[in-house]
Amino acid sequence: MPRVRVIGLCVLVLPAVGCGESGPLLAPVSGIAIVNGKPLPVGSVSFRPDVAKGNTSPHHPTGSIAADGKYELFTLGKSGAPPGHYKVLVFADANAAGGGAAHPKPPAWLTDPKYTAEKSTDLRVEVVSSPELGRNDLKLTK
């Protein structure tokens, strides 16, 4: 009889815990990276939690920028980012535009280099559960 109670308890508790589900709650994040009014043709985007605005997430959602400037963020291999405030980093090197192997040249940034470091970027985004179209578009300068 005790074994039946334990099994019954497991059947009731496991679904509430979320069997097999792990990781943070993620909100969809996608947009277009634009520099001086034109889509950025190459690069990557990384959102860094803005601790000053209360985001203490340990995750750094990242995504690649496609040739048309579109990007989508992923966290732990899943689409999206935990909701909260972020500093945005953008790495867009003209030398990488060919898609070849690593190159020995120093980066030729397609945007202002300030976007490559947390301390200097002035680009901020708040990730929300249901973003309106264009909310996560990134307007950058050279």
N, CA, C and O atoms as a GROMACS GRO file, in nm:
protein
  568
    1MET      N    1   0.080  -0.120   0.000
    1MET     CA    2   0.000   0.000   0.000
    1MET      C    3   0.085   0.127   0.000
    1MET      O    4   0.051   0.220  -0.073
    2PRO      N    5   0.194   0.136   0.078
    2PRO     CA    6   0.276   0.258   0.077
    2PRO      C    7   0.334   0.286  -0.063
    2PRO      O    8   0.347   0.403  -0.101
    3ARG      N    9   0.368   0.182  -0.138
    3ARG     CA   10   0.425   0.200  -0.272
    3ARG      C   11   0.322   0.268  -0.364
    3ARG      O   12   0.359   0.352  -0.446
    4VAL      N   13   0.197   0.232  -0.352
    4VAL     CA   14   0.090   0.290  -0.432
    4VAL      C   15   0.076   0.439  -0.400
    4VAL      O   16   0.055   0.520  -0.491
    5ARG      N   17   0.088   0.476  -0.274
    5ARG     CA   18   0.077   0.617  -0.233
    5ARG      C   19   0.193   0.698  -0.293
    5ARG      O   20   0.173   0.810  -0.340
    6VAL      N   21   0.313   0.642  -0.290
    6VAL     CA   22   0.430   0.712  -0.344
    6VAL      C   23   0.413   0.734  -0.494
    6VAL      O   24   0.439   0.843  -0.544
    7ILE      N   25   0.369   0.632  -0.565
    7ILE     CA   26   0.347   0.644  -0.709
    7ILE      C   27   0.238   0.748  -0.736
    7ILE      O   28   0.252   0.831  -0.826
    8GLY      N   29   0.131   0.745  -0.658
    8GLY     CA   30   0.023   0.842  -0.674
    8GLY      C   31   0.072   0.984  -0.650
    8GLY      O   32   0.033   1.076  -0.722
    9LEU      N   33   0.156   1.002  -0.549
    9LEU     CA   34   0.212   1.133  -0.519
    9LEU      C   35   0.300   1.181  -0.635
    9LEU      O   36   0.294   1.298  -0.672
   10CYS      N   37   0.379   1.094  -0.691
   10CYS     CA   38   0.466   1.128  -0.804
   10CYS      C   39   0.382   1.172  -0.925
   10CYS      O   40   0.418   1.267  -0.994
   11VAL      N   41   0.274   1.102  -0.950
   11VAL     CA   42   0.188   1.135  -1.063
   11VAL      C   43   0.128   1.274  -1.046
   11VAL      O   44   0.111   1.347  -1.144
   12LEU      N   45   0.097   1.313  -0.922
   12LEU     CA   46   0.039   1.444  -0.897
   12LEU      C   47   0.144   1.555  -0.896
   12LEU      O   48   0.116   1.665  -0.944
   13VAL      N   49   0.262   1.529  -0.844
   13VAL     CA   50   0.365   1.632  -0.826
   13VAL      C   51   0.445   1.657  -0.954
   13VAL      O   52   0.473   1.773  -0.984
   14LEU      N   53   0.483   1.556  -1.027
   14LEU     CA   54   0.570   1.574  -1.143
   14LEU      C   55   0.515   1.668  -1.249
   14LEU      O   56   0.590   1.751  -1.299
   15PRO      N   57   0.387   1.660  -1.286
   15PRO     CA   58   0.337   1.757  -1.384
   15PRO      C   59   0.347   1.901  -1.335
   15PRO      O   60   0.372   1.991  -1.415
   16ALA      N   61   0.328   1.924  -1.207
   16ALA     CA   62   0.336   2.060  -1.152
   16ALA      C   63   0.478   2.114  -1.159
   16ALA      O   64   0.498   2.234  -1.174
   17VAL      N   65   0.576   2.025  -1.147
   17VAL     CA   66   0.716   2.067  -1.152
   17VAL      C   67   0.758   2.097  -1.295
   17VAL      O   68   0.850   2.176  -1.317
   18GLY      N   69   0.692   2.037  -1.391
   18GLY     CA   70   0.725   2.064  -1.530
   18GLY      C   71   0.823   1.963  -1.586
   18GLY      O   72   0.925   2.000  -1.644
   19CYS      N   73   0.794   1.839  -1.568
   19CYS     CA   74   0.876   1.727  -1.613
   19CYS      C   75   0.952   1.757  -1.742
   19CYS      O   76   0.890   1.783  -1.845
   20GLY      N   77   1.083   1.752  -1.738
   20GLY     CA   78   1.163   1.768  -1.858
   20GLY      C   79   1.185   1.912  -1.900
   20GLY      O   80   1.274   1.938  -1.981
   21GLU      N   81   1.109   2.007  -1.848
   21GLU     CA   82   1.125   2.148  -1.883
   21GLU      C   83   1.235   2.206  -1.795
   21GLU      O   84   1.234   2.189  -1.673
   22SER      N   85   1.330   2.274  -1.858
   22SER     CA   86   1.433   2.338  -1.778
   22SER      C   87   1.475   2.467  -1.845
   22SER      O   88   1.448   2.489  -1.964
   23GLY      N   89   1.541   2.551  -1.770
   23GLY     CA   90   1.587   2.677  -1.823
   23GLY      C   91   1.491   2.790  -1.790
   23GLY      O   92   1.382   2.768  -1.738
   24PRO      N   93   1.534   2.911  -1.823
   24PRO     CA   94   1.454   3.029  -1.790
   24PRO      C   95   1.334   3.047  -1.884
   24PRO      O   96   1.332   2.992  -1.994
   25LEU      N   97   1.237   3.124  -1.840
   25LEU     CA   98   1.125   3.165  -1.923
   25LEU      C   99   1.181   3.257  -2.031
   25LEU      O  100   1.255   3.350  -2.000
   26LEU      N  101   1.147   3.232  -2.158
   26LEU     CA  102   1.203   3.310  -2.268
   26LEU      C  103   1.094   3.384  -2.344
   26LEU      O  104   0.986   3.330  -2.368
   27ALA      N  105   1.124   3.507  -2.384
   27ALA     CA  106   1.035   3.587  -2.467
   27ALA      C  107   1.099   3.597  -2.606
   27ALA      O  108   1.221   3.600  -2.617
   28PRO      N  109   1.018   3.603  -2.711
   28PRO     CA  110   1.075   3.612  -2.846
   28PRO      C  111   1.148   3.745  -2.866
   28PRO      O  112   1.099   3.851  -2.826
   29VAL      N  113   1.266   3.738  -2.928
   29VAL     CA  114   1.342   3.860  -2.958
   29VAL      C  115   1.398   3.847  -3.099
   29VAL      O  116   1.482   3.761  -3.127
   30SER      N  117   1.350   3.934  -3.188
   30SER     CA  118   1.404   3.942  -3.323
   30SER      C  119   1.384   4.084  -3.371
   30SER      O  120   1.303   4.159  -3.317
   31GLY      N  121   1.459   4.120  -3.473
   31GLY     CA  122   1.448   4.254  -3.526
   31GLY      C  123   1.544   4.273  -3.641
   31GLY      O  124   1.594   4.176  -3.699
   32ILE      N  125   1.569   4.399  -3.674
   32ILE     CA  126   1.662   4.433  -3.781
   32ILE      C  127   1.768   4.525  -3.723
   32ILE      O  128   1.736   4.621  -3.652
   33ALA      N  129   1.894   4.496  -3.754
   33ALA     CA  130   2.005   4.582  -3.715
   33ALA      C  131   2.030   4.679  -3.830
   33ALA      O  132   2.059   4.638  -3.943
   34ILE      N  133   2.017   4.807  -3.801
   34ILE     CA  134   2.027   4.910  -3.904
   34ILE      C  135   2.139   5.007  -3.866
   34ILE      O  136   2.143   5.056  -3.753
   35VAL      N  137   2.228   5.035  -3.960
   35VAL     CA  138   2.334   5.134  -3.936
   35VAL      C  139   2.316   5.246  -4.038
   35VAL      O  140   2.316   5.224  -4.159
   36ASN      N  141   2.302   5.367  -3.986
   36ASN     CA  142   2.280   5.485  -4.069
   36ASN      C  143   2.171   5.463  -4.174
   36ASN      O  144   2.186   5.503  -4.290
   37GLY      N  145   2.061   5.399  -4.133
   37GLY     CA  146   1.946   5.381  -4.220
   37GLY      C  147   1.948   5.260  -4.312
   37GLY      O  148   1.850   5.236  -4.383
   38LYS      N  149   2.058   5.182  -4.312
   38LYS     CA  150   2.067   5.065  -4.399
   38LYS      C  151   2.087   4.939  -4.315
   38LYS      O  152   2.150   4.944  -4.210
   39PRO      N  153   2.031   4.826  -4.361
   39PRO     CA  154   2.050   4.701  -4.286
   39PRO      C  155   2.197   4.663  -4.276
   39PRO      O  156   2.273   4.673  -4.373
   40LEU      N  157   2.236   4.620  -4.160
   40LEU     CA  158   2.373   4.572  -4.136
   40LEU      C  159   2.382   4.433  -4.199
   40LEU      O  160   2.303   4.346  -4.165
   41PRO      N  161   2.478   4.409  -4.291
   41PRO     CA  162   2.479   4.284  -4.368
   41PRO      C  163   2.550   4.164  -4.302
   41PRO      O  164   2.546   4.054  -4.356
   42VAL      N  165   2.611   4.184  -4.188
   42VAL     CA  166   2.689   4.077  -4.126
   42VAL      C  167   2.707   4.109  -3.977
   42VAL      O  168   2.696   4.224  -3.936
   43GLY      N  169   2.735   4.006  -3.898
   43GLY     CA  170   2.768   4.030  -3.758
   43GLY      C  171   2.688   3.946  -3.661
   43GLY      O  172   2.623   3.848  -3.698
   44SER      N  173   2.695   3.988  -3.535
   44SER     CA  174   2.620   3.920  -3.430
   44SER      C  175   2.575   4.023  -3.326
   44SER      O  176   2.630   4.132  -3.314
   45VAL      N  177   2.472   3.983  -3.252
   45VAL     CA  178   2.413   4.066  -3.148
   45VAL      C  179   2.420   3.989  -3.019
   45VAL      O  180   2.396   3.868  -3.017
   46SER      N  181   2.454   4.058  -2.910
   46SER     CA  182   2.457   3.995  -2.778
   46SER      C  183   2.391   4.088  -2.678
   46SER      O  184   2.430   4.204  -2.665
   47PHE      N  185   2.291   4.038  -2.608
   47PHE     CA  186   2.224   4.116  -2.504
   47PHE      C  187   2.290   4.080  -2.371
   47PHE      O  188   2.303   3.963  -2.337
   48ARG      N  189   2.331   4.184  -2.296
   48ARG     CA  190   2.393   4.163  -2.165
   48ARG      C  191   2.301   4.220  -2.057
   48ARG      O  192   2.259   4.335  -2.068
   49PRO      N  193   2.269   4.142  -1.954
   49PRO     CA  194   2.179   4.189  -1.850
   49PRO      C  195   2.224   4.324  -1.793
   49PRO      O  196   2.342   4.342  -1.762
   50ASP      N  197   2.130   4.417  -1.778
   50ASP     CA  198   2.159   4.548  -1.722
   50ASP      C  199   2.128   4.543  -1.573
   50ASP      O  200   2.014   4.563  -1.531
   51VAL      N  201   2.230   4.516  -1.494
   51VAL     CA  202   2.216   4.500  -1.350
   51VAL      C  203   2.163   4.629  -1.287
   51VAL      O  204   2.086   4.624  -1.191
   52ALA      N  205   2.205   4.744  -1.340
   52ALA     CA  206   2.159   4.873  -1.286
   52ALA      C  207   2.008   4.889  -1.297
   52ALA      O  208   1.948   4.967  -1.223
   53LYS      N  209   1.946   4.815  -1.388
   53LYS     CA  210   1.800   4.822  -1.405
   53LYS      C  211   1.732   4.696  -1.352
   53LYS      O  212   1.617   4.669  -1.386
   54GLY      N  213   1.804   4.619  -1.268
   54GLY     CA  214   1.743   4.506  -1.200
   54GLY      C  215   1.752   4.371  -1.269
   54GLY      O  216   1.697   4.273  -1.218
   55ASN      N  217   1.820   4.362  -1.383
   55ASN     CA  218   1.831   4.233  -1.451
   55ASN      C  219   1.955   4.160  -1.402
   55ASN      O  220   2.068   4.199  -1.435
   56THR      N  221   1.935   4.056  -1.324
   56THR     CA  222   2.046   3.978  -1.270
   56THR      C  223   2.059   3.840  -1.336
   56THR      O  224   2.122   3.750  -1.281
   57SER      N  225   1.999   3.825  -1.453
   57SER     CA  226   2.006   3.698  -1.526
   57SER      C  227   2.152   3.662  -1.554
   57SER      O  228   2.232   3.750  -1.586
   58PRO      N  229   2.187   3.534  -1.544
   58PRO     CA  230   2.323   3.492  -1.577
   58PRO      C  231   2.342   3.469  -1.727
   58PRO      O  232   2.451   3.434  -1.771
   59HIS      N  233   2.236   3.487  -1.806
   59HIS     CA  234   2.239   3.453  -1.948
   59HIS      C  235   2.272   3.573  -2.037
   59HIS      O  236   2.236   3.686  -2.006
   60HIS      N  237   2.342   3.545  -2.147
   60HIS     CA  238   2.376   3.644  -2.248
   60HIS      C  239   2.315   3.598  -2.381
   60HIS      O  240   2.383   3.533  -2.461
   61PRO      N  241   2.189   3.628  -2.406
   61PRO     CA  242   2.125   3.586  -2.531
   61PRO      C  243   2.201   3.643  -2.652
   61PRO      O  244   2.241   3.760  -2.651
   62THR      N  245   2.220   3.561  -2.754
   62THR     CA  246   2.296   3.604  -2.872
   62THR      C  247   2.228   3.556  -3.000
   62THR      O  248   2.143   3.467  -2.999
   63GLY      N  249   2.267   3.618  -3.111
   63GLY     CA  250   2.216   3.578  -3.240
   63GLY      C  251   2.300   3.636  -3.352
   63GLY      O  252   2.370   3.735  -3.333
   64SER      N  253   2.294   3.572  -3.466
   64SER     CA  254   2.367   3.617  -3.585
   64SER      C  255   2.282   3.716  -3.664
   64SER      O  256   2.159   3.710  -3.664
   65ILE      N  257   2.351   3.807  -3.733
   65ILE     CA  258   2.284   3.902  -3.820
   65ILE      C  259   2.293   3.848  -3.963
   65ILE      O  260   2.402   3.818  -4.012
   66ALA      N  261   2.178   3.836  -4.030
   66ALA     CA  262   2.172   3.786  -4.168
   66ALA      C  263   2.205   3.899  -4.265
   66ALA      O  264   2.214   4.016  -4.226
   67ALA      N  265   2.222   3.865  -4.392
   67ALA     CA  266   2.258   3.962  -4.496
   67ALA      C  267   2.156   4.074  -4.510
   67ALA      O  268   2.190   4.183  -4.556
   68ASP      N  269   2.030   4.050  -4.470
   68ASP     CA  270   1.927   4.153  -4.479
   68ASP      C  271   1.912   4.232  -4.348
   68ASP      O  272   1.819   4.311  -4.333
   69GLY      N  273   2.006   4.210  -4.254
   69GLY     CA  274   2.004   4.283  -4.127
   69GLY      C  275   1.921   4.220  -4.018
   69GLY      O  276   1.923   4.267  -3.904
   70LYS      N  277   1.846   4.113  -4.050
   70LYS     CA  278   1.759   4.051  -3.950
   70LYS      C  279   1.840   3.964  -3.854
   70LYS      O  280   1.938   3.900  -3.891
   71TYR      N  281   1.794   3.963  -3.728
   71TYR     CA  282   1.856   3.879  -3.627
   71TYR      C  283   1.748   3.820  -3.538
   71TYR      O  284   1.636   3.871  -3.529
   72GLU      N  285   1.782   3.711  -3.472
   72GLU     CA  286   1.696   3.648  -3.372
   72GLU      C  287   1.787   3.601  -3.260
   72GLU      O  288   1.893   3.544  -3.285
   73LEU      N  289   1.745   3.624  -3.135
   73LEU     CA  290   1.827   3.584  -3.021
   73LEU      C  291   1.793   3.444  -2.974
   73LEU      O  292   1.680   3.396  -2.986
   74PHE      N  293   1.896   3.378  -2.919
   74PHE     CA  294   1.883   3.244  -2.861
   74PHE      C  295   1.949   3.243  -2.724
   74PHE      O  296   2.052   3.308  -2.702
   75THR      N  297   1.889   3.168  -2.633
   75THR     CA  298   1.943   3.150  -2.498
   75THR      C  299   1.947   3.001  -2.470
   75THR      O  300   1.845   2.934  -2.479
   76LEU      N  301   2.063   2.949  -2.436
   76LEU     CA  302   2.080   2.806  -2.408
   76LEU      C  303   2.025   2.721  -2.522
   76LEU      O  304   1.966   2.616  -2.499
   77GLY      N  305   2.045   2.767  -2.646
   77GLY     CA  306   2.003   2.694  -2.764
   77GLY      C  307   1.855   2.704  -2.797
   77GLY      O  308   1.808   2.641  -2.892
   78LYS      N  309   1.781   2.782  -2.719
   78LYS     CA  310   1.637   2.799  -2.744
   78LYS      C  311   1.610   2.942  -2.790
   78LYS      O  312   1.676   3.036  -2.745
   79SER      N  313   1.513   2.959  -2.877
   79SER     CA  314   1.476   3.090  -2.929
   79SER      C  315   1.423   3.180  -2.818
   79SER      O  316   1.334   3.141  -2.742
   80GLY      N  317   1.477   3.303  -2.809
   80GLY     CA  318   1.427   3.402  -2.714
   80GLY      C  319   1.530   3.443  -2.610
   80GLY      O  320   1.645   3.399  -2.612
   81ALA      N  321   1.484   3.529  -2.519
   81ALA     CA  322   1.567   3.582  -2.410
   81ALA      C  323   1.481   3.599  -2.286
   81ALA      O  324   1.360   3.622  -2.298
   82PRO      N  325   1.540   3.586  -2.168
   82PRO     CA  326   1.463   3.612  -2.047
   82PRO      C  327   1.417   3.758  -2.045
   82PRO      O  328   1.496   3.847  -2.079
   83PRO      N  329   1.293   3.786  -2.005
   83PRO     CA  330   1.247   3.925  -1.997
   83PRO      C  331   1.335   4.008  -1.903
   83PRO      O  332   1.388   3.956  -1.805
   84GLY      N  333   1.349   4.134  -1.934
   84GLY     CA  334   1.427   4.226  -1.851
   84GLY      C  335   1.500   4.329  -1.935
   84GLY      O  336   1.489   4.331  -2.058
   85HIS      N  337   1.576   4.414  -1.868
   85HIS     CA  338   1.653   4.520  -1.933
   85HIS      C  339   1.792   4.469  -1.971
   85HIS      O  340   1.855   4.396  -1.895
   86TYR      N  341   1.838   4.510  -2.090
   86TYR     CA  342   1.968   4.466  -2.141
   86TYR      C  343   2.047   4.580  -2.204
   86TYR      O  344   1.990   4.676  -2.256
   87LYS      N  345   2.179   4.567  -2.198
   87LYS     CA  346   2.270   4.648  -2.277
   87LYS      C  347   2.295   4.566  -2.403
   87LYS      O  348   2.309   4.444  -2.396
   88VAL      N  349   2.300   4.632  -2.518
   88VAL     CA  350   2.312   4.560  -2.644
   88VAL      C  351   2.452   4.579  -2.702
   88VAL      O  352   2.502   4.691  -2.714
   89LEU      N  353   2.515   4.466  -2.736
   89LEU     CA  354   2.644   4.468  -2.804
   89LEU      C  355   2.624   4.419  -2.946
   89LEU      O  356   2.547   4.326  -2.972
   90VAL      N  357   2.695   4.482  -3.039
   90VAL     CA  358   2.688   4.443  -3.180
   90VAL      C  359   2.831   4.431  -3.231
   90VAL      O  360   2.913   4.521  -3.214
   91PHE      N  361   2.860   4.318  -3.295
   91PHE     CA  362   2.991   4.292  -3.353
   91PHE      C  363   2.972   4.271  -3.503
   91PHE      O  364   2.920   4.168  -3.546
   92ALA      N  365   3.012   4.370  -3.582
   92ALA     CA  366   2.994   4.364  -3.727
   92ALA      C  367   3.125   4.403  -3.793
   92ALA      O  368   3.155   4.522  -3.809
   93ASP      N  369   3.204   4.303  -3.832
   93ASP     CA  370   3.337   4.322  -3.890
   93ASP      C  371   3.330   4.305  -4.041
   93ASP      O  372   3.292   4.199  -4.090
   94ALA      N  373   3.365   4.409  -4.115
   94ALA     CA  374   3.363   4.403  -4.262
   94ALA      C  375   3.452   4.292  -4.315
   94ALA      O  376   3.425   4.237  -4.421
   95ASN      N  377   3.558   4.257  -4.243
   95ASN     CA  378   3.649   4.150  -4.286
   95ASN      C  379   3.582   4.013  -4.284
   95ASN      O  380   3.625   3.921  -4.353
   96ALA      N  381   3.476   4.000  -4.204
   96ALA     CA  382   3.406   3.870  -4.193
   96ALA      C  383   3.294   3.859  -4.296
   96ALA      O  384   3.230   3.754  -4.304
   97ALA      N  385   3.268   3.961  -4.373
   97ALA     CA  386   3.156   3.961  -4.466
   97ALA      C  387   3.166   3.852  -4.572
   97ALA      O  388   3.064   3.806  -4.623
   98GLY      N  389   3.288   3.809  -4.606
   98GLY     CA  390   3.306   3.704  -4.706
   98GLY      C  391   3.269   3.566  -4.655
   98GLY      O  392   3.250   3.474  -4.735
   99GLY      N  393   3.258   3.551  -4.523
   99GLY     CA  394   3.219   3.423  -4.466
   99GLY      C  395   3.330   3.319  -4.466
   99GLY      O  396   3.303   3.201  -4.440
  100GLY      N  397   3.452   3.359  -4.495
  100GLY     CA  398   3.564   3.266  -4.498
  100GLY      C  399   3.617   3.234  -4.360
  100GLY      O  400   3.552   3.261  -4.259
  101ALA      N  401   3.736   3.177  -4.359
  101ALA     CA  402   3.802   3.140  -4.234
  101ALA      C  403   3.849   3.264  -4.159
  101ALA      O  404   3.839   3.376  -4.210
  102ALA      N  405   3.899   3.242  -4.039
  102ALA     CA  406   3.950   3.352  -3.958
  102ALA      C  407   4.055   3.431  -4.036
  102ALA      O  408   4.129   3.375  -4.117
  103HIS      N  409   4.061   3.557  -4.010
  103HIS     CA  410   4.152   3.645  -4.083
  103HIS      C  411   4.246   3.713  -3.984
  103HIS      O  412   4.208   3.739  -3.870
  104PRO      N  413   4.368   3.744  -4.027
  104PRO     CA  414   4.465   3.804  -3.936
  104PRO      C  415   4.451   3.956  -3.924
  104PRO      O  416   4.523   4.018  -3.845
  105LYS      N  417   4.362   4.017  -4.000
  105LYS     CA  418   4.347   4.162  -3.997
  105LYS      C  419   4.274   4.207  -3.871
  105LYS      O  420   4.192   4.133  -3.816
  106PRO      N  421   4.305   4.330  -3.825
  106PRO     CA  422   4.225   4.383  -3.713
  106PRO      C  423   4.083   4.409  -3.762
  106PRO      O  424   4.062   4.428  -3.882
  107PRO      N  425   3.985   4.412  -3.672
  107PRO     CA  426   3.847   4.432  -3.715
  107PRO      C  427   3.827   4.566  -3.786
  107PRO      O  428   3.885   4.668  -3.748
  108ALA      N  429   3.745   4.562  -3.889
  108ALA     CA  430   3.702   4.684  -3.959
  108ALA      C  431   3.554   4.698  -3.926
  108ALA      O  432   3.468   4.651  -4.001
  109TRP      N  433   3.524   4.763  -3.813
  109TRP     CA  434   3.387   4.769  -3.763
  109TRP      C  435   3.296   4.845  -3.858
  109TRP      O  436   3.331   4.954  -3.905
  110LEU      N  437   3.180   4.787  -3.885
  110LEU     CA  438   3.079   4.851  -3.969
  110LEU      C  439   2.989   4.945  -3.888
  110LEU      O  440   2.905   5.016  -3.944
  111THR      N  441   3.007   4.945  -3.757
  111THR     CA  442   2.933   5.034  -3.668
  111THR      C  443   3.034   5.104  -3.578
  111THR      O  444   3.153   5.073  -3.580
  112ASP      N  445   2.987   5.198  -3.500
  112ASP     CA  446   3.072   5.265  -3.401
  112ASP      C  447   3.124   5.158  -3.305
  112ASP      O  448   3.045   5.077  -3.255
  113PRO      N  449   3.254   5.155  -3.278
  113PRO     CA  450   3.310   5.053  -3.187
  113PRO      C  451   3.252   5.056  -3.046
  113PRO      O  452   3.269   4.961  -2.970
  114LYS      N  453   3.185   5.164  -3.010
  114LYS     CA  454   3.126   5.170  -2.875
  114LYS      C  455   3.027   5.056  -2.851
  114LYS      O  456   3.003   5.019  -2.736
  115TYR      N  457   2.970   5.001  -2.959
  115TYR     CA  458   2.871   4.894  -2.946
  115TYR      C  459   2.935   4.758  -2.915
  115TYR      O  460   2.864   4.659  -2.897
  116THR      N  461   3.069   4.752  -2.908
  116THR     CA  462   3.137   4.624  -2.885
  116THR      C  463   3.172   4.599  -2.739
  116THR      O  464   3.231   4.496  -2.707
  117ALA      N  465   3.137   4.692  -2.648
  117ALA     CA  466   3.171   4.674  -2.507
  117ALA      C  467   3.056   4.719  -2.416
  117ALA      O  468   2.989   4.818  -2.445
  118GLU      N  469   3.035   4.645  -2.309
  118GLU     CA  470   2.928   4.678  -2.214
  118GLU      C  471   2.945   4.818  -2.154
  118GLU      O  472   2.847   4.888  -2.133
  119LYS      N  473   3.068   4.857  -2.128
  119LYS     CA  474   3.092   4.986  -2.063
  119LYS      C  475   3.066   5.104  -2.155
  119LYS      O  476   3.039   5.214  -2.107
  120SER      N  477   3.074   5.085  -2.286
  120SER     CA  478   3.060   5.199  -2.377
  120SER      C  479   2.930   5.201  -2.458
  120SER      O  480   2.891   5.306  -2.509
  121THR      N  481   2.862   5.088  -2.470
  121THR     CA  482   2.739   5.089  -2.551
  121THR      C  483   2.631   5.175  -2.485
  121THR      O  484   2.612   5.172  -2.364
  122ASP      N  485   2.562   5.251  -2.568
  122ASP     CA  486   2.450   5.329  -2.518
  122ASP      C  487   2.317   5.272  -2.568
  122ASP      O  488   2.211   5.333  -2.551
  123LEU      N  489   2.325   5.156  -2.630
  123LEU     CA  490   2.206   5.091  -2.684
  123LEU      C  491   2.146   5.001  -2.576
  123LEU      O  492   2.212   4.910  -2.525
  124ARG      N  493   2.020   5.027  -2.543
  124ARG     CA  494   1.950   4.951  -2.439
  124ARG      C  495   1.817   4.900  -2.494
  124ARG      O  496   1.754   4.964  -2.577
  125VAL      N  497   1.777   4.783  -2.444
  125VAL     CA  498   1.650   4.720  -2.485
  125VAL      C  499   1.587   4.657  -2.362
  125VAL      O  500   1.656   4.604  -2.275
  126GLU      N  501   1.454   4.664  -2.356
  126GLU     CA  502   1.382   4.588  -2.255
  126GLU      C  503   1.309   4.475  -2.326
  126GLU      O  504   1.225   4.500  -2.413
  127VAL      N  505   1.342   4.352  -2.290
  127VAL     CA  506   1.274   4.235  -2.347
  127VAL      C  507   1.144   4.215  -2.270
  127VAL      O  508   1.142   4.208  -2.147
  128VAL      N  509   1.034   4.206  -2.347
  128VAL     CA  510   0.902   4.185  -2.288
  128VAL      C  511   0.839   4.060  -2.350
  128VAL      O  512   0.880   4.015  -2.456
  129SER      N  513   0.738   4.006  -2.282
  129SER     CA  514   0.676   3.881  -2.326
  129SER      C  515   0.611   3.887  -2.463
  129SER      O  516   0.624   3.793  -2.541
  130SER      N  517   0.542   3.996  -2.494
  130SER     CA  518   0.472   4.009  -2.622
  130SER      C  519   0.514   4.139  -2.690
  130SER      O  520   0.441   4.238  -2.685
  131PRO      N  521   0.631   4.139  -2.756
  131PRO     CA  522   0.679   4.263  -2.817
  131PRO      C  523   0.601   4.301  -2.943
  131PRO      O  524   0.562   4.214  -3.022
  132GLU      N  525   0.578   4.430  -2.961
  132GLU     CA  526   0.515   4.476  -3.083
  132GLU      C  527   0.619   4.475  -3.195
  132GLU      O  528   0.739   4.478  -3.168
  133LEU      N  529   0.574   4.471  -3.318
  133LEU     CA  530   0.661   4.468  -3.434
  133LEU      C  531   0.756   4.588  -3.433
  133LEU      O  532   0.712   4.702  -3.416
  134GLY      N  533   0.883   4.564  -3.452
  134GLY     CA  534   0.982   4.670  -3.456
  134GLY      C  535   1.040   4.710  -3.322
  134GLY      O  536   1.134   4.790  -3.317
  135ARG      N  537   0.986   4.656  -3.213
  135ARG     CA  538   1.034   4.694  -3.079
  135ARG      C  539   1.182   4.665  -3.060
  135ARG      O  540   1.252   4.742  -2.994
  136ASN      N  541   1.231   4.556  -3.118
  136ASN     CA  542   1.370   4.516  -3.097
  136ASN      C  543   1.461   4.548  -3.215
  136ASN      O  544   1.571   4.494  -3.226
  137ASP      N  545   1.414   4.637  -3.303
  137ASP     CA  546   1.503   4.684  -3.410
  137ASP      C  547   1.615   4.765  -3.346
  137ASP      O  548   1.592   4.839  -3.250
  138LEU      N  549   1.735   4.751  -3.398
  138LEU     CA  550   1.852   4.818  -3.344
  138LEU      C  551   1.898   4.927  -3.440
  138LEU      O  552   1.939   4.897  -3.552
  139LYS      N  553   1.892   5.052  -3.398
  139LYS     CA  554   1.934   5.164  -3.481
  139LYS      C  555   2.073   5.206  -3.434
  139LYS      O  556   2.090   5.260  -3.325
  140LEU      N  557   2.173   5.180  -3.519
  140LEU     CA  558   2.313   5.200  -3.486
  140LEU      C  559   2.372   5.314  -3.570
  140LEU      O  560   2.316   5.353  -3.672
  141THR      N  561   2.486   5.365  -3.526
  141THR     CA  562   2.559   5.465  -3.602
  141THR      C  563   2.697   5.411  -3.638
  141THR      O  564   2.744   5.314  -3.577
  142LYS      N  565   2.760   5.473  -3.734
  142LYS     CA  566   2.895   5.434  -3.775
  142LYS      C  567   2.996   5.520  -3.703
  142LYS      O  568   3.116   5.505  -3.723
   0.00000   0.00000   0.00000
